[in-house]
């Protein structure tokens, strides 16, 4: 509430909401993070996973692809590629 434009705080809130099973609110928070900080790679990754979970495969691929643009050689990059292949099938 005090710093609504603080991307990392919103990211943490989105993860907490996901842990609590509130997927829709988690998606809303991750969308905010991606809008506030378009280069926040982990937010794109998590948003992609969340969107895939609710059936938004096309949007999920978009965010996972953005993650790979931002962080192509991280440990999670191969997981993102594998997940993109799974939701494309």
Secondary structure, DSSP 8 states (H G I E B T S, - for coil): ---TT-HHHHHHHHHHHHHTT-HHHHHHHHHHHHHH-TT-HHHHHHHHHHHHHTT-HHHHHHHHHHHHHH-TTSHHHHHHHHHHHHHH-
